[in-house]
Structure formats: structure tokens, C-alpha cells
Amino acid sequence: MPISSETWTFFTNYAHVLLCVAEDPEARMRDIALRIGITERAVQRVIDDLANSGYLEVIREGRRNRYRLVPHRPLRHPLEEHCEIDVILEMVMRNRPQSSNRKQRADDARRRPSPRTLPAPEPQTKQS
């Protein structure tokens, strides 16, 4: 089955989470999930994996978490292990327009359709 051009991206959810955290270290999982188009539970799994692998530090501040990227960590696949995550993140974020605040970015994410959401099929009309 061919893959629709609207259902895939070059970066994984792991890279998307890292980009969100790099842009806003105080982002809530809910806001990250909305921006990426995945569930909060999926974001939680990604953050746990990144933290357990040493790419991200989770700092508890009261009832909230703050995230800190660990720079100079190599990418994991043998084809990319010569690159470090901070170089990739900087390259992607270099000319990226910045939203004015966290609430605005979350509101923008809610309005943006998820790339994984396919349009609903047209209703079939019964012809007589």
C-alpha cells in the first residue's frame, strides 16, 4: 500500500519532542503532544526514553517539569552517529520563526491539523 505524502515526515517523534523542548524547556506534555500531533502518553514515552538514554534531563520544579537537553550527544543510528543532536537542532531551528509565547504556540498547535490525520471520506450518495 503506497504511503500518502501527508502521513510521513523526515524527522521522528523523538526529534519533534527534542525540537519542542529546545524551544520551550518548560513546555507541558499536553502542549508538546498538540504541537506534534501525538498523544500525551506517546510524548511521555519519548521523554522517558530520551532521559534514560542520556539525551534529556528532567528537572522537577514543584508540580511541573523542566527539561534540559544534553548537548553533544551523538545521534543513535550508524548512518548519523557522526552528528550531534545540538548541531541538528540548531540547523532546524536556525531560521525558524518564533512564536511570542508558550500559550500562543499551544494555541497555534490546536488550530493546526495533525499531519497524521487523514481527511474524512466523502459520503456516498445513493443514486436511484
N, C-alpha and C positions, 0 to 999 in steps of 0.2 A: 504494500500500500504506500503510495507516494506521500511524503510529508508536505503539508501545506506550508507555504512560505511565511505564514503568520503564526506558526506554532513553535518555531525554534529561534534561538539566539546564539550568538557566538560565545557568550560567557555563561557559565553555570550559575545556579542559585548561590553557590558558595561565593563566587566573585561578586554577584549582586549584593549579597549581605555585606561583604567587605567594603564595597563602594558606599553603601548606606552608612555603615559605621564610621568610615573615614570622613564622610561628610558631616555626620552628626553623632558624636560618641555617646550622646545621651538619648538617642532615639529609642522609643519603646518598640518592643517586638511587634505590636499591633501595627504601628506606623511602617515598620520595615516590611511586614507582610503585605500591607496595602500597596506600597510602592513597587514591590517586586511582582505581586500577583500570585502569592502562595499563602498557605495557611500560617497562623501563628505557631502552630506545632512544628511545622516544617522549619520555620526560622529558628525555633528553639533547638531543634536537632542540629541544624547547621552551626549555630553558635556554640553548642556543646562540642561538636566535632572540631571546630576551629580552636576552641580553648584547649581541649585535650591534646591537640596536635601542636600547641605552642604558637599559633598564629595570632591569637587574640587573648587578651586578659580581660576578665570580667571583674569589675570592682563594684562591690556593694556599697551604695550610699543611701542609708535609710531604707526606704521601701523600693528604691529604684536601683537599676544597674547602670553603670557607665562602662564603656568598652574602650580598650586601648589596643591598637594594632601593634604587633611586634614587628618592627621593620627588619629588613634584610633577611627575611626567611625565604628560602628558595621555593619555587613552585614545585609541585609534587610529581608530575609526570616526567619521565626521562627526556621527552622532547623539549620540555620547558624548564628543566631544573637549573639551567644556567641563568635564568631570570629570577629576580627577587620580587616579592609582592609589592613593595613600596614603589618600585620602578613602574610596574604595570598600572597600579592605581594612579600614580602621578600622570602617566601618559593618558589615561582615560579621562581623568578629572581636569586636565590642564586647561582646556578652553570651555569647560562645561559651565553654562550659566548657573549661577547660584540663586536659589530662592531666598527671599528675605528672612524667613524664619522657619522653625520646625513645624509650626501649625500650618503655614502656607504650603510646605512640602507635603504634609499629610493630606491636606485638603485637595491639592493637585492630584495626589495618588488616588484618592477616592473617585475623582472625576474621570481619570484615565482608564480606558478599558484594559483589562488584563490581556497580555499577549497570548495567554493560553485559552482564552475564551473564544470559541467559535460562534459565528452568528447563527441565530436560530433558523431552522429550515423554514422555507416559505410554506404556508398552509396549503394543503391540496384542496382545490375546489372540485366539487362533484359536478361533472358535466352530464346533462341529460339529453 
